[in-house]
Amino acid sequence: MTIGGSFDELRSAIDAGVIREVIVALPDTQGCLKGTRVGARHFLSGYRDGFPACDYLLASDVDMTAIAELFLGDEAARFGDFTLRLDPRSIRTLAWDPGTALVLGDPVDLRGDPVRVAPRQVLTDQLDALAQLGLAAFTGNELEFIIFRESYESAAELGYQRLHPATRHNVDYSLTGLEAITPVTRAIRDAMSATGLDIETARAECHPGQYEIVFSYSDAITTCDNHVLYKTGAKQIAAEHDVSLTFMPKYDMGEGNSCHIHLSLRDTEGRSAFARSDEQPHEMSRLMEHFIAGQLACMAEFTVMFAPNINSYKRMAPEAFAPSVAGWGRDDRTRAVRVVGAGPGLRIEHRLGGGDANPYLATAAILAAGRYGIENELPLFDEQAPDHTYPSLPGTLRAATDRWQRSERAREYFGDDVVDYFARAYHSEADSYDSAVTDWERRRGFERL
């Protein structure tokens, strides 16, 4: 059973005994869902007012370690609550968790004001600004993962090393050699379809054990909501099949996991704002040229919103189908921005993000950069320009965070509070890595230094 995004339908499902619990959740800084199970009857008694959640959910790293610099209130107010204001558009029934529905909430403070650094709110603010230009964004995300034969428990015991991918070799587009991954990928596809996510395509990818499932495009918020739900569900389904999967951008020296974001704009009449005309469906409008030019101008300063972890930058290398410079091209997968489609389907494919990208922040960064290009009428340079003439992208998390923190364009289009909050978050992540002793250091120095 799927519920069509209304509390009335959810109430009916609860009254019928179909839904017994509701997970109230929010996407955190890393783009992971955090939440609480609420009894169905209790949910009905309180959903209009929202539900409390500890504010440290937006002040912690991926290990759930609290970071003092990220707390939103003063020191005396740490580990208090904000309220999750529930969005009926996000309601989903979970096929892999029978009797359970999920609804996302946007945090508001004690005054009832939105918490602006919450990732879903960051995107909402960009969509609102885009609407002031008479435009709406539609997106579809392509997300890859690698399946391993080991369970999550076994993988942890092995230190996530010497794991066995679920296929023996590169199976890109292959229809054979998939015996070990077919049961879990079929279960994921079936569960997502039953949850209301429309599947377009699914296929094996380049790295052994790698797979990609592509869902139909939608408005930007719905696509991002589906994205984080999909990642959560896929991991749970893998665990039920006694295997593991990872979305990390670069597991080893092989092909990394990407998150390619397809994006188009429509005007208030629902017409493509990217296609020049019905008579020239393949040709870009001037607005689309400005939008792409904005991507190229801002990409180096906004990189950290697509690549938020140390591992993100291991994926970004020349000839790796992951960009290291801010270039564009028509149907060119080696470029950071690829132009594809025609007419209503004319769109960009933004190829910078890896499997760890927070979809709300990455999409917000695309929209902010696009607005910058539109509002300043930036010209689009020749796609055939040599790579060395394109702006280079930062190569480490710390360098990308520094570029973000110093960016006047980021501060203009996101606000000082958002820029400083994420700068603190990513600097904290870089500091954690700098203080860690790695296996590489032990292998290199244990005996010979």
C-alpha positions as CSV (number, residue, x, y, z in Angstrom):
1,M,0.0,0.0,0.0
2,T,1.2,3.5,-0.8
3,I,-0.1,6.7,0.7
4,G,-0.5,9.7,-1.6
5,G,1.2,12.4,0.6
6,S,-1.7,13.4,2.9
7,F,-2.3,13.0,6.6
8,D,-5.9,12.0,5.9
9,E,-4.8,9.0,3.9
10,L,-2.3,8.1,6.6
11,R,-5.0,8.4,9.3
12,S,-7.2,6.0,7.2
13,A,-4.4,3.5,7.0
14,I,-3.9,3.7,10.7
15,D,-7.6,3.3,11.4
16,A,-7.7,0.3,9.1
17,G,-4.8,-1.3,11.1
18,V,-2.5,-1.3,8.0
19,I,-0.1,1.2,9.7
20,R,0.9,0.5,13.3
21,E,4.0,2.7,13.7
22,V,5.2,5.9,12.1
23,I,8.9,6.8,11.9
24,V,9.4,10.6,12.3
25,A,12.7,11.5,10.8
26,L,14.9,14.3,9.5
27,P,17.9,14.2,7.1
28,D,21.1,15.1,9.1
29,T,24.2,17.0,7.9
30,Q,25.5,13.8,6.3
31,G,22.3,13.2,4.4
32,C,21.4,10.2,6.7
33,L,18.0,9.7,8.1
34,K,17.7,10.0,11.9
35,G,14.4,9.5,13.7
36,T,12.0,7.9,16.2
37,R,9.3,5.3,16.0
38,V,6.0,6.7,17.2
39,G,3.0,4.5,18.0
40,A,0.3,5.1,15.4
41,R,-2.3,6.4,17.8
42,H,0.2,8.7,19.5
43,F,1.2,10.0,16.1
44,L,-2.4,11.0,15.3
45,S,-2.6,12.9,18.6
46,G,0.4,15.0,17.9
47,Y,1.3,15.3,14.2
48,R,-0.3,18.7,13.8
49,D,2.0,20.2,16.4
50,G,5.1,18.2,15.3
51,F,7.4,16.1,17.4
52,P,10.5,17.0,19.4
53,A,14.0,15.8,18.5
54,C,17.3,16.5,20.1
55,D,19.2,19.3,18.5
56,Y,22.4,17.4,18.5
57,L,21.2,15.5,15.4
58,L,22.4,18.6,13.5
59,A,25.5,19.0,15.7
60,S,27.3,15.6,15.3
61,D,29.5,13.8,12.9
62,V,28.8,10.5,11.1
63,D,29.9,8.7,14.3
64,M,27.2,10.6,16.2
65,T,29.9,12.4,18.2
66,A,28.7,15.8,19.3
67,I,30.6,18.7,17.9
68,A,30.5,21.7,20.2
69,E,31.0,24.2,17.4
70,L,27.9,23.0,15.6
71,F,25.3,23.5,18.4
72,L,22.8,26.2,17.3
73,G,22.0,27.7,20.7
74,D,24.3,28.9,23.5
75,E,26.2,26.5,25.7
76,A,23.5,26.3,28.3
77,A,21.0,25.2,25.6
78,R,23.0,22.2,24.2
79,F,21.2,18.9,23.9
80,G,17.8,20.5,24.0
81,D,15.0,19.9,21.6
82,F,13.8,21.5,18.4
83,T,10.4,20.6,16.9
84,L,10.1,18.6,13.7
85,R,7.3,20.2,11.6
86,L,6.0,17.4,9.5
87,D,5.7,17.5,5.7
88,P,2.9,15.4,4.3
89,R,4.6,15.3,0.9
90,S,7.2,13.1,2.4
91,I,4.9,10.3,3.7
92,R,5.9,6.9,2.6
93,T,4.9,3.4,3.6
94,L,8.0,1.1,4.0
95,A,7.7,-2.1,2.1
96,W,10.7,-3.6,3.9
97,D,9.2,-2.7,7.3
98,P,5.6,-3.9,7.2
99,G,3.1,-1.9,9.1
100,T,5.4,1.2,9.2
101,A,5.1,4.6,7.5
102,L,7.8,7.3,7.5
103,V,7.3,11.1,7.4
104,L,10.1,13.7,7.4
105,G,10.1,16.8,9.5
106,D,11.8,20.2,9.1
107,P,13.2,21.5,12.4
108,V,11.9,24.7,13.9
109,D,13.3,26.5,16.9
110,L,11.5,27.7,20.1
111,R,10.2,30.7,18.2
112,G,8.8,28.5,15.5
113,D,11.4,29.8,12.9
114,P,13.0,27.3,10.5
115,V,16.4,26.0,11.4
116,R,18.2,27.4,8.3
117,V,21.2,25.0,8.4
118,A,19.0,21.9,8.3
119,P,19.9,20.4,4.8
120,R,16.3,20.0,3.7
121,Q,15.6,23.7,4.7
122,V,18.8,24.8,2.8
123,L,17.3,23.3,-0.3
124,T,13.8,24.7,0.4
125,D,15.3,28.2,0.7
126,Q,17.0,27.8,-2.7
127,L,13.8,26.6,-4.3
128,D,11.9,29.6,-2.8
129,A,14.5,31.9,-4.3
130,L,14.3,30.2,-7.7
131,A,10.5,30.6,-7.6
132,Q,11.0,34.4,-7.3
133,L,12.5,34.1,-10.8
134,G,9.4,32.2,-12.0
135,L,11.2,28.9,-12.1
136,A,10.8,25.4,-10.6
137,A,13.5,22.6,-10.5
138,F,13.0,19.0,-11.4
139,T,15.7,16.4,-10.7
140,G,16.5,12.8,-11.0
141,N,19.5,11.2,-9.1
142,E,21.6,8.3,-10.3
143,L,23.2,6.6,-7.3
144,E,25.6,3.7,-7.3
145,F,26.7,1.2,-4.7
146,I,28.9,-1.9,-4.4
147,I,27.7,-5.1,-2.9
148,F,30.0,-7.4,-0.9
149,R,29.4,-11.1,0.0
150,E,30.2,-10.4,3.6
151,S,27.5,-9.2,6.1
152,Y,27.9,-5.9,7.8
153,E,29.0,-7.7,10.9
154,S,31.6,-9.8,9.1
155,A,32.8,-6.7,7.2
156,A,33.3,-4.8,10.5
157,E,35.3,-7.7,12.0
158,L,37.6,-7.7,9.0
159,G,38.1,-3.9,9.4
160,Y,36.3,-3.4,6.0
161,Q,39.4,-4.9,4.3
162,R,39.9,-7.9,2.0
163,L,36.1,-8.0,1.3
164,H,34.8,-9.9,-1.6
165,P,32.7,-8.0,-4.2
166,A,29.6,-9.9,-5.2
167,T,30.8,-10.3,-8.8
168,R,34.2,-11.5,-9.9
169,H,34.9,-8.8,-12.5
170,N,33.6,-5.7,-14.3
171,V,29.9,-6.4,-15.1
172,D,29.0,-3.0,-16.7
173,Y,25.8,-3.6,-18.6
174,S,26.3,-7.3,-18.2
175,L,23.3,-9.7,-18.1
176,T,25.4,-12.6,-16.9
177,G,27.7,-13.2,-13.9
178,L,25.2,-11.5,-11.6
179,E,24.1,-14.5,-9.6
180,A,25.4,-13.3,-6.3
181,I,23.8,-9.8,-6.5
182,T,20.5,-10.5,-8.3
183,P,18.6,-11.7,-5.1
184,V,19.4,-8.5,-3.2
185,T,19.1,-6.1,-6.1
186,R,15.7,-7.6,-7.0
187,A,14.5,-7.3,-3.4
188,I,15.6,-3.6,-3.4
189,R,13.9,-2.9,-6.7
190,D,10.7,-4.6,-5.5
191,A,10.7,-2.8,-2.1
192,M,11.3,0.6,-3.6
193,S,8.5,0.1,-6.2
194,A,6.1,-0.9,-3.5
195,T,7.1,2.1,-1.5
196,G,6.1,4.4,-4.3
197,L,9.5,5.0,-6.1
198,D,9.1,4.5,-9.8
199,I,12.1,2.7,-11.3
200,E,13.3,3.7,-14.7
201,T,16.4,1.5,-15.1
202,A,18.6,-0.8,-13.2
203,R,21.9,-2.4,-14.2
204,A,25.3,-3.6,-13.1
205,E,28.2,-1.1,-13.2
206,C,31.9,-0.9,-13.8
207,H,33.4,-2.0,-10.4
208,P,33.0,-5.7,-9.4
209,G,29.8,-5.9,-7.4
210,Q,28.6,-2.4,-8.4
211,Y,25.0,-1.7,-9.2
212,E,22.8,1.3,-10.1
213,I,19.1,1.8,-9.8
214,V,17.6,4.9,-11.4
215,F,14.2,6.3,-10.3
216,S,11.9,8.6,-12.2
217,Y,12.5,12.3,-11.9
218,S,10.3,14.5,-9.8
219,D,10.3,17.9,-8.1
220,A,13.6,18.5,-6.3
221,I,12.4,18.0,-2.8
222,T,10.6,14.7,-3.6
223,T,13.7,13.4,-5.4
224,C,15.9,14.2,-2.5
225,D,13.4,12.6,0.0
226,N,13.3,9.5,-2.2
227,H,17.1,9.5,-2.3
228,V,17.7,9.4,1.4
229,L,14.9,6.9,1.9
230,Y,16.4,4.6,-0.8
231,K,19.8,4.6,0.8
232,T,18.3,3.8,4.2
233,G,16.2,1.0,2.8
234,A,18.8,-0.5,0.6
235,K,21.2,-1.0,3.5
236,Q,18.4,-2.6,5.6
237,I,17.5,-5.0,2.8
238,A,21.1,-5.9,2.2
239,A,21.5,-6.7,5.9
240,E,18.4,-9.0,5.7
241,H,20.1,-10.9,2.8
242,D,23.3,-11.3,4.9
243,V,25.4,-9.2,2.6
244,S,26.6,-5.6,2.8
245,L,26.7,-2.7,0.4
246,T,28.4,0.7,0.4
247,F,27.8,4.0,-1.2
248,M,31.2,5.4,-0.2
249,P,32.7,7.3,-3.2
250,K,35.9,5.3,-3.4
251,Y,36.2,1.9,-1.7
252,D,39.5,0.9,-3.4
253,M,41.5,1.6,-6.5
254,G,38.6,0.6,-8.8
255,E,35.7,2.6,-10.1
256,G,34.0,4.8,-7.4
257,N,30.4,5.3,-6.6
258,S,28.8,8.4,-8.1
259,C,25.7,10.5,-7.5
260,H,24.9,12.1,-10.8
261,I,22.1,14.7,-10.6
262,H,20.0,15.4,-13.6
263,L,18.2,18.8,-13.4
264,S,15.9,20.8,-15.6
265,L,13.9,24.0,-15.0
266,R,10.4,24.8,-15.9
267,D,8.5,28.1,-16.0
268,T,5.2,29.0,-14.3
269,E,3.3,27.4,-17.2
270,G,5.2,24.1,-16.8
271,R,7.2,24.6,-20.0
272,S,10.9,23.9,-20.3
273,A,13.0,26.9,-19.5
274,F,16.1,25.1,-21.0
275,A,14.9,24.4,-24.5
276,R,15.3,27.3,-26.9
277,S,12.0,26.6,-28.7
278,D,9.7,23.8,-30.0
279,E,11.3,24.2,-33.4
280,Q,14.8,23.9,-31.9
281,P,14.4,21.3,-29.2
282,H,18.1,20.4,-29.0
283,E,19.3,24.0,-28.7
284,M,19.8,25.6,-25.3
285,S,17.9,28.7,-24.3
286,R,20.0,31.7,-23.2
287,L,18.8,31.0,-19.7
288,M,20.2,27.5,-19.8
289,E,23.5,28.9,-21.0
290,H,23.6,31.3,-18.1
291,F,22.6,28.5,-15.7
292,I,25.5,26.3,-16.9
293,A,27.9,29.2,-16.8
294,G,27.0,29.7,-13.2
295,Q,27.9,26.1,-12.5
296,L,31.3,26.5,-13.9
297,A,31.9,29.8,-12.1
298,C,30.9,28.6,-8.7
299,M,31.9,24.9,-8.8
300,A,35.3,25.2,-7.2
301,E,33.8,27.3,-4.3
302,F,30.8,25.0,-3.9
303,T,32.7,21.7,-4.3
304,V,32.4,20.8,-0.6
305,M,28.6,20.7,-0.9
306,F,29.1,17.8,-3.4
307,A,32.1,16.2,-1.8
308,P,31.7,16.4,2.0
309,N,34.2,13.8,3.2
310,I,37.9,12.9,3.0
311,N,37.1,9.9,0.8
312,S,35.1,12.0,-1.7
313,Y,38.3,13.4,-3.2
314,K,39.9,10.0,-3.9
315,R,37.1,9.5,-6.5
316,M,37.8,12.9,-8.3
317,A,40.6,12.2,-10.8
318,P,41.2,12.6,-14.5
319,E,40.0,9.8,-16.7
320,A,37.9,8.4,-13.8
321,F,34.5,9.7,-15.1
322,A,34.7,12.0,-12.0
323,P,35.6,15.6,-12.7
324,S,38.7,17.3,-11.4
325,V,38.0,20.5,-13.4
326,A,34.9,22.6,-14.0
327,G,34.1,21.9,-17.6
328,W,31.0,21.2,-19.7
329,G,30.1,19.3,-22.8
330,R,27.2,17.9,-24.8
331,D,26.7,14.2,-24.0
332,D,30.3,14.0,-22.7
333,R,30.7,11.9,-19.6
334,T,34.2,13.2,-18.9
335,R,32.9,16.7,-18.1
336,A,31.6,18.0,-14.8
337,V,28.4,19.2,-16.5
338,R,26.9,17.1,-19.3
339,V,24.1,18.4,-21.5
340,V,21.6,15.7,-22.6
341,G,18.1,15.4,-23.9
342,A,15.9,17.5,-26.0
343,G,12.7,19.6,-25.7
344,P,11.0,19.0,-22.4
345,G,13.8,16.6,-21.5
346,L,16.7,18.9,-22.2
347,R,18.7,19.0,-18.9
348,I,22.1,19.1,-17.3
349,E,23.7,16.1,-15.7
350,H,25.9,17.3,-12.8
351,R,28.6,14.7,-12.3
352,L,30.6,16.0,-9.4
353,G,28.9,14.3,-6.5
354,G,29.8,10.9,-5.1
355,G,27.7,8.3,-3.4
356,D,28.2,10.2,-0.1
357,A,26.7,13.5,-1.3
358,N,23.9,14.9,0.7
359,P,21.3,15.3,-2.0
360,Y,19.7,18.3,-0.5
361,L,22.9,20.3,-0.2
362,A,24.2,19.2,-3.6
363,T,21.0,20.2,-5.3
364,A,20.9,23.5,-3.4
365,A,24.4,24.2,-4.6
366,I,23.4,23.6,-8.3
367,L,20.5,25.9,-7.9
368,A,22.5,28.7,-6.2
369,A,25.2,28.5,-8.8
370,G,22.5,28.5,-11.6
371,R,20.9,31.6,-10.1
372,Y,24.2,33.3,-10.0
373,G,24.7,32.6,-13.7
374,I,21.2,33.8,-14.6
375,E,21.1,36.9,-12.5
376,N,24.5,38.0,-13.8
377,E,23.9,36.8,-17.4
378,L,27.2,35.0,-17.5
379,P,28.3,33.9,-21.0
380,L,29.0,30.2,-21.5
381,F,32.5,29.5,-22.9
382,D,33.2,27.1,-25.7
383,E,32.7,23.4,-24.7
384,Q,35.8,22.5,-26.8
385,A,38.1,24.6,-24.6
386,P,41.1,22.5,-23.5
387,D,40.9,21.1,-20.0
388,H,43.8,23.2,-18.7
389,T,41.7,26.3,-19.3
390,Y,38.9,25.1,-17.1
391,P,38.9,26.1,-13.4
392,S,40.5,23.3,-11.3
393,L,38.5,21.9,-8.4
394,P,40.0,21.6,-4.9
395,G,41.6,18.2,-4.3
396,T,41.1,17.7,-0.6
397,L,38.3,18.3,2.0
398,R,40.2,21.0,3.8
399,A,41.0,22.9,0.6
400,A,37.4,22.7,-0.5
401,T,36.1,23.8,2.9
402,D,38.5,26.8,2.8
403,R,37.2,27.8,-0.7
404,W,33.6,27.5,0.6
405,Q,34.3,29.5,3.7
406,R,36.0,32.4,1.8
407,S,33.5,32.4,-1.0
408,E,31.6,35.7,-1.4
409,R,29.2,34.0,-3.7
410,A,28.4,31.3,-1.2
411,R,27.7,34.0,1.5
412,E,25.5,35.9,-0.9
413,Y,23.4,33.0,-2.1
414,F,23.3,30.9,1.1
415,G,23.9,33.3,3.9
416,D,26.7,33.6,6.5
417,D,25.0,31.3,9.0
418,V,24.8,28.4,6.5
419,V,28.3,29.0,5.1
420,D,29.9,29.1,8.6
421,Y,27.9,26.1,9.9
422,F,29.0,23.8,7.2
423,A,32.6,25.2,7.2
424,R,32.8,24.2,10.9
425,A,31.3,20.8,10.1
426,Y,33.7,20.0,7.3
427,H,36.7,21.4,9.1
428,S,35.9,19.2,12.1
429,E,35.8,16.2,9.8
430,A,39.2,17.1,8.3
431,D,40.6,17.6,11.9
432,S,39.3,14.1,12.9
433,Y,41.1,12.6,9.9
434,D,44.3,14.5,10.6
435,S,44.5,13.1,14.1
436,A,43.8,9.5,13.1
437,V,46.6,6.9,12.5
438,T,45.9,5.0,9.3
439,D,46.7,1.6,8.0
440,W,48.8,3.3,5.3
441,E,51.0,4.9,7.9
442,R,51.5,1.6,9.8
443,R,52.4,-0.3,6.6
444,R,54.8,2.4,5.5
445,G,56.5,3.1,8.8
446,F,56.1,0.3,11.3
447,E,59.3,-1.5,10.3
448,R,61.2,0.8,8.1
449,L,61.1,4.2,9.9
